[in-house]
Amino acid sequence: MSGGEKSNLKGNNEMAELEKLVVHEDGTVELDRASRILFRMNELLKRRQFLCGDTPTTMDEIVIFKLRPLLEEMTAYDRALHRHLTRWVRVMLKRLSNDNA
């Protein structure tokens, strides 16, 4: 299996994990899974697997919609702990607000 195929499989597994995100009717997210997702997204962003520069990719747009309820609940501690994720969220939410304007 080539490096590109391994990377695609890994990306598919990460997307599958995001799709398992449990958002309850009251808008709360299953915290244990949410913590893992925040950590994993921060690691991916640190390695620049999303958001090339400040130009969102299609994958960025898919992920921001899936994670938006969770991301909007991030505390100041979460933002400090996950700085790469925080930057990505800021850029993506700005992009979304510009698209809706």
C-alpha positions in Angstrom: 0.0 0.0 0.0 1.5 3.4 -1.0 1.8 6.4 1.4 -1.1 8.1 -0.4 -3.4 5.2 0.0 -2.5 5.0 3.7 -3.2 8.7 4.1 -6.6 8.3 2.4 -7.5 5.4 4.7 -6.4 7.4 7.7 -8.5 10.4 6.6 -11.5 8.1 6.0 -11.2 6.7 9.6 -11.0 10.2 11.0 -14.1 11.3 9.1 -15.9 8.1 10.4 -15.0 9.2 13.9 -16.4 12.6 13.3 -19.6 11.1 12.0 -20.0 9.2 15.3 -20.2 12.4 17.2 -23.2 12.3 19.5 -25.1 15.6 19.8 -28.0 15.3 22.2 -31.4 17.1 21.6 -30.4 19.8 24.0 -27.3 20.6 21.9 -24.8 19.0 24.3 -22.1 16.7 23.0 -20.9 13.5 24.5 -17.9 14.8 26.4 -15.6 11.9 26.3 -15.9 11.6 22.5 -15.8 15.4 22.2 -12.5 15.6 24.0 -11.0 13.0 21.8 -12.2 14.8 18.7 -10.9 18.1 19.9 -7.5 16.6 20.6 -7.4 14.7 17.3 -8.5 17.8 15.3 -5.8 19.9 17.0 -3.2 17.2 16.1 -4.3 17.1 12.5 -4.3 20.9 12.2 -0.8 21.0 13.8 0.4 18.8 10.9 -1.6 21.0 8.5 -3.8 18.2 7.2 -6.6 20.7 7.0 -6.7 24.4 6.1 -3.9 25.2 3.7 -2.9 28.7 4.8 -6.1 30.6 5.3 -7.9 29.0 2.4 -10.5 26.4 3.5 -10.8 23.2 1.6 -14.0 21.2 1.0 -13.0 18.9 3.9 -12.7 21.9 6.2 -16.2 23.0 5.3 -17.6 19.5 5.9 -15.9 19.2 9.2 -16.9 22.7 10.5 -20.6 21.9 9.9 -20.3 18.6 11.7 -18.4 20.0 14.7 -20.0 23.5 14.9 -22.2 22.7 18.0 -19.1 21.4 19.8 -16.9 24.2 18.7 -19.3 26.9 19.8 -19.2 25.5 23.3 -15.4 25.6 23.6 -14.2 27.3 26.8 -11.3 29.7 27.1 -9.4 26.7 28.5 -10.3 24.6 25.5 -9.1 27.3 23.1 -5.8 27.7 24.9 -5.2 24.0 25.0 -6.1 23.4 21.4 -4.5 26.5 19.7 -4.3 25.0 16.2 -8.0 24.0 16.4 -8.9 27.5 17.7 -7.2 29.2 14.7 -9.0 26.8 12.3 -12.3 27.5 14.0 -11.8 31.3 13.8 -10.9 31.2 10.1 -13.8 28.8 9.3 -16.5 30.7 11.2 -15.3 33.9 9.6 -15.6 32.3 6.2 -19.1 31.0 7.0 -20.3 34.4 8.2 -18.9 36.0 5.0 -20.7 33.3 2.9 -24.0 34.0 4.6 -23.7 37.8 4.3 
